[in-house]
């Protein structure tokens, strides 16, 4: 029974992965591109987080690090 369930879970996981990979486009950013940043964890000084802006920017990318 356990082997049967593992096989079903693996099949479902594979189907989800195929659907995601088919519809997902990788975002590539280069130096000097303009981007917006989510303001979720940035304190802006507004009295209400609910009424605060969701995205701030545009900011220019000045350097690339990591992969």
Steps between C-alpha positions, in 0.01 A plus 500: 500500500777743595687433174180570304453835677862603443462421132180709476665791683802487270272501195305801630822684586634436150178632342519818708866549405429455129215754515716753687798457269279539193351833616796654685731755340831565672558871567842627399618839629806682372702790638327836437152341476230685691308291754234549765548362851229364729458727800372224728796504742610861444390759753376811321371699797137491395253460787312213331664204328170425326501835317873499427637444150555136409795555264769769509734607228608487224856425606789437265697179547861605562673166557435129470607248761431132537394279214 
